[in-house]
């Protein structure tokens, strides 16, 4: 079988260790284990560079591959491979790193698409924003349920319980500073002013 990559490396990434195997023309096949702290990953990078490695393959296991990928992507062609794909490629060995290295050099690995770093950062930010939005919606629903359980009908007299008027009423209630007579004073709309007193008729 033709060799497509002269010098390559296979990585087996775990939570606390990264096992790396290198092989290729002009270098001796070797395996080393590194930690996953930044300093150790930089030592892995330097070791690969010192041996003239150009391509690196690793499985996309959980989230552990991300720090490794971030440190290596600037200096190597990093191929992130689905573990199921490796299992079904002929010639796979039991040793993960040796298998990845061999399959990589023979051009038998199909890498997953990894967006550029700026796109990955934007995607992470967007996902985090969505989580915050979902959390805020859940909290609003919880507050609305507490108000309804207490028979405080703010949603019946204001269009938005968490708008200016609704928020002012809720904050005054929490501070113990609001009575049925004072409710209309906090209202900013005619509708709310007309019906605000009804909120407190329990």
C-alpha positions in Angstrom: 0.0 0.0 0.0 1.3 3.4 -0.9 2.5 5.7 1.9 0.6 9.0 1.7 2.2 10.7 4.8 5.9 10.5 5.3 5.9 11.2 9.0 2.8 10.9 11.2 1.5 10.5 14.7 -1.4 8.9 16.4 -2.8 10.2 19.7 -4.9 8.4 22.3 -6.4 11.2 24.4 -7.7 10.6 27.9 -8.8 12.9 30.7 -5.4 13.0 32.3 -3.0 11.5 29.7 -2.2 11.6 26.0 -0.4 8.6 24.5 1.4 9.5 21.3 3.0 7.1 18.7 5.2 8.5 15.9 6.4 6.6 12.8 7.7 7.5 9.4 10.6 7.7 7.0 13.9 8.5 8.7 12.7 8.2 12.3 12.4 5.4 14.7 8.9 4.3 15.8 8.3 5.5 19.4 5.6 5.9 21.9 5.4 8.4 24.8 2.9 9.5 27.3 2.1 13.1 28.2 -0.1 14.8 30.7 -3.0 17.0 29.7 -2.0 20.3 31.4 -0.9 23.0 29.0 2.8 22.7 29.7 2.6 18.9 29.0 0.7 19.5 25.7 3.3 22.0 24.6 6.0 19.4 25.4 4.0 17.0 23.2 3.9 19.6 20.4 7.7 20.2 20.7 8.4 16.5 20.6 6.3 16.0 17.4 8.0 19.0 15.8 11.5 17.8 16.7 10.7 14.5 14.9 9.5 16.2 11.8 5.9 15.1 12.2 3.5 16.8 9.7 0.2 15.0 10.3 -1.5 14.0 13.6 -4.5 11.8 14.0 -6.7 11.3 17.1 -10.1 10.1 18.0 -12.9 12.5 18.9 -13.5 11.2 22.4 -15.8 13.4 24.5 -14.4 16.9 25.0 -10.8 15.9 25.9 -9.6 16.3 22.4 -10.3 20.1 22.3 -7.3 21.4 24.3 -5.0 19.0 22.4 -6.4 20.2 19.1 -6.1 23.9 20.0 -2.4 23.6 20.8 -1.5 21.4 17.8 -3.6 22.9 15.0 -1.1 25.7 14.2 1.8 23.4 13.6 0.3 20.2 12.2 -2.4 18.9 9.9 -4.6 17.5 12.7 -7.1 14.9 11.7 -10.0 14.3 14.1 -11.4 10.9 13.5 -14.7 9.3 14.6 -13.8 6.2 16.7 -16.4 4.1 14.9 -14.7 4.9 11.6 -11.4 3.6 12.9 -12.9 0.4 14.1 -14.3 -0.5 10.7 -11.2 0.3 8.7 -9.3 -2.9 7.6 -5.9 -3.3 9.2 -6.8 -1.8 12.5 -4.7 -3.1 15.4 -5.5 -3.3 19.1 -3.1 -0.5 20.0 -5.0 2.7 19.3 -2.1 5.0 18.6 -0.2 2.5 16.4 -3.4 1.9 14.5 -4.1 5.6 14.0 -0.5 6.2 12.9 -0.5 3.4 10.4 -3.9 4.2 8.9 -3.0 7.9 8.8 0.2 7.3 6.8 -1.7 5.0 4.4 -4.3 7.7 3.8 -7.1 5.6 5.2 -8.5 8.0 7.7 -11.4 10.4 7.0 -11.3 13.4 9.3 -14.3 15.2 10.7 -14.9 18.8 9.7 -13.5 21.2 12.3 -14.4 24.9 11.8 -11.8 27.6 12.1 -11.0 28.8 15.7 -13.0 32.1 15.3 -16.1 30.1 14.2 -15.6 27.7 17.1 -15.5 30.6 19.6 -18.6 32.1 18.0 -20.4 28.8 18.2 -19.5 28.4 21.9 -20.6 31.9 22.6 -23.9 31.4 20.8 -24.6 28.1 22.7 -23.8 29.8 26.0 -26.2 32.7 25.1 -28.9 30.1 24.4 -28.3 28.4 27.7 -28.6 31.8 29.5 -31.8 32.6 27.6 -33.3 29.2 28.5 -32.3 29.6 32.2 -33.9 33.1 32.3 -37.1 31.8 30.7 -37.2 29.0 33.3 -36.8 31.4 36.2 -39.6 33.7 34.8 -41.9 30.7 34.6 -41.0 29.8 38.2 -41.7 33.3 39.5 -45.0 33.4 37.5 -46.0 30.1 39.2 -45.2 31.4 42.6 -47.3 34.5 42.0 -50.2 32.5 40.7 -50.0 30.1 43.7 -50.2 33.1 45.9 -53.2 34.4 43.9 -51.3 37.6 42.9 -52.7 38.3 39.5 -50.1 40.6 38.0 -50.4 38.9 34.6 -54.1 39.7 34.5 -53.6 43.4 34.5 -50.3 44.0 32.8 -49.2 42.8 29.4 -45.8 41.8 30.6 -45.3 40.6 34.1 -41.6 41.3 33.8 -41.9 44.7 32.1 -41.4 48.0 33.9 -44.7 48.1 35.8 -44.7 44.3 36.6 -41.1 44.4 37.8 -41.7 47.5 40.0 -44.7 45.8 41.6 -42.8 42.5 42.2 -39.8 44.4 43.7 -42.1 46.4 46.0 -43.9 43.2 47.1 -40.5 41.5 47.9 -39.5 44.5 49.9 -42.8 44.5 51.8 -43.4 48.1 50.8 -46.6 47.7 48.7 -50.2 47.7 49.7 -53.4 47.6 47.6 -53.6 51.4 47.8 -50.1 51.9 46.7 -50.2 49.5 43.7 -51.7 51.9 41.2 -48.9 54.4 41.9 -46.4 52.0 40.3 -48.5 51.5 37.2 -47.3 53.1 34.0 -50.3 52.3 31.8 -53.9 53.3 32.1 -55.0 49.7 32.0 -52.7 48.8 34.8 -53.6 51.8 36.8 -57.3 51.0 36.6 -56.9 47.4 37.7 -53.8 47.4 39.8 -55.7 47.3 43.1 -57.4 44.0 42.0 -54.0 42.3 42.1 -53.9 42.3 45.9 -57.5 41.3 46.6 -56.7 37.8 47.7 
